[in-house]
Amino acid sequence: MGGVGSVVQSVVGRVRFGLIDLIRRTSTVSILHELEAIQFESPPQLQERQQALLQGYVDLVRKASPLYARLTGFAQFPVIDKAFANANRAGLVNPGYRGKVVSKKTGGSTGEPFVYATGVKAQSYLWAAILLSWRVAGYRLGEPVAFIAGTALFGTGYKQRIYYALMNVHMYSAFDMSAARLEAYAADIARQRCRLVYGYASAIHQLALHINKSGRRPQFRLRGVVCTAEVLTPAMRETIEQAFGVPCFSQYGCNDAGVSAYECERRSGFHLITQRSYFEVLPGGRLVSTDMANDAFFLPRYDTGDLVEMAAAPCPCGRGFPLIKNVVGRANDLVEDSAGNTVHSEFFTHLFREDRRISEFQVVYDARELVIIVHCADAAFAHPPYLERIAAALAFDTIRFAVNQPFVAIKNGKHRFVMRVDNVEQALGETLAC
């Protein structure tokens, strides 16, 4: 009976996603099958595929864009960023593109929201890569999925609601994470017999903390959890796996740059899909990428603003895609004091990672004050050695902890480890008033 049920599930899943591709005019399912097949090719084979795709992309850009017409090859293309794209938008639009254009907007967590466009092929690769990361976690096409996120991950229009209904997705907002709402989320995920939880790492972590604290785990039927959009720390992963009783995976992406990367079963890095992205790592670890699938709006050699560390060798799992060993964070995830001293958010991650009392943290600062909001089991938490270590690296009039206060949120519902604000006390006060 189980075998028959699996066959029926497979057929229904293909029908559901076939309808989505038909409505969107995408080819997500066929690209997913292609990626599943080629991911185990050798690195040289995948590099050969990538070079052929890059050459076709370069030829198209040079032909279609006056900004690149006089450049003889990809090596002459400059590294560009959001400012360049905003200033040269007309020259980046492909006048020969005749397909459906999808307008996109970055969430603005870097402080500089960015509006760009993608075509059908890029949209197909985007969703195929997401599904590939789900497949590693045990997901089968058409199975019910719980989305826990904000508007940066799922849209709110009627078309999105149709797509998510066909995908069998159940949406849970990351904007309301009260105890009562978390209790309802957990119960509904169990009731809907969801096989996968997908969404913001911080939101899923909050739900996991609630489940662990309550001591009541619903009868989940999950195969796995996939976190995206934010850094998943080892402590967060451990908490999530304890709450849901299944493996927790992380996914990394930067859609405007065409970057899609996923963890395999070993969970020791991110496999970067080179069928869509031609990536470069500049000195210092800055990731630059070209979305070779975006033939509607060109962003060649686009600076993602992310800092990464690449693995020296392919993953032992056998997949040939290059492996991102570590996503350090965004280049602007820096704390800078008035004297010009700077530290990256990783400074704090390393500082706190061995302290099992701390489940999450956020650094909020202005010109004079730095506050570390810590969520931890010890309500009287005050660790002077931490403050001394921070004070040795950064000069602020005041450095202190705020224990178990709500985090300062950004509009798209994501959690940022580091936030510069105009006034710390005002930002904390507004958060407490919400």
C-alpha positions, 0 to 999 in steps of 0.5 A: 500500500505504501508503494502505491501511495508513493506512486500516487504522491509522485504523480500528483506532485508532477501534475501540481508542479507541471501546472505551475510551470504551465501558468508561469511559463517556466521549466522548473521541473525539467531543470530540477531533474537536470540538476539532480542528474549532473550534480554528481558529475566531476568538477572538470565536467561541470566547469566545461558546462559552465564555460560554455554557458558563460561564453553564450552569456558574454556573446549575448551581453556584448550584442545587446548592451551598449555598455559592453559592446566595445569590450572584447571579453568577460575579463574586461567586464568591470565588477559592478554593484547596486549603485552602478546598476541603478545608474545604468539601468537602461543599458542593462535591460536586454531589448531583444528579450521577448519573454515574461519579465518578473520584477524583483526587489531585494529586502533592503537589509543592507540598507540599500534596497534594489529593484531589478528584473529577471526572466523566465529562465532565471525564475526556473533556476531559482525554484529548481535550486530551492527544490533541490535543497528540499530534495536533499532533506527528503522532500518529494514533489507535491508534499505539504510544506510549511513556510515560515517567513516574511515578504522577502521570501513569499509574496502576498498577491493572488498569483502567489497564493495560487502558486503556493496552493498548487505547491501544497505550501502552508504559510506562517508569518515571521512577523507575529512570533508571540507564544500563542501564535507559535503554539498555533503554528506548531499544532497546524504544521502537525495537523497539515502533516507537513513533510518539510519546514522551510523559512528564515533561520531565526523564525524557525529557531524561535518556533523550535525554542518554544516547542522545547520550552513547552515540553510538548512536541506535536506529532510531526510527520516531517522529513527535514527542515531547511533554513534560508535567508539568514545565518544558521549557527550550530547552536540554532541547528541543534535546537531546531533538530531537538524540537522537530526530531529531523535533520536541519539543513541550510540554504544560501542564495543571492538571487540578484547575483544568480547564486543558489547553494545548498547543503548536502547530507554531510552539511559541511558547506554549500554546493554552489550551482554552477549551471546558473552562476559564474562566481569569483571570489575576490581578495578578502573573500568578497563574492562576485557572481554573474547570473548566466540564466538572467537574459532579461536584465544583465548583471555581469560580475555583480558584487553580492556584498557577501564574504565567503570562504571556499573549500579547497577540495570537492565535497566527499559526498561526490557532488562536483559543484564547488563547495562554499566552506563558510558564508562569513556574512555580509561585508557591511555586517560590521560594527564601527566605532567613532575612532574607526575601529571595526569588527565583523559580526563573526567577532561576536559569533565566535565570542559566544559560540561556546556559551550554551546559555546563549541561544541567539544574540543581536548587536545594536549600536549608534555613535556612542552606545553598543548593546548586545541583546542576548536570549538565554536561559540565565535571566541574570546574565552579565558576563564581564569577560565578554564586555572586557573583550569587546571593549578591547576591540571597540571604543564606545561610551557604553557597552552593555547586555540587554537580556531576553529583550525582543530583537530589533526587527527590520521590515522584511521580518529577517533577523540581522546579527548587527544593526546600526541605528540612529539611537539605540535607546529609542530603537530598544524602546520601540521594540519593547512597545510593540 
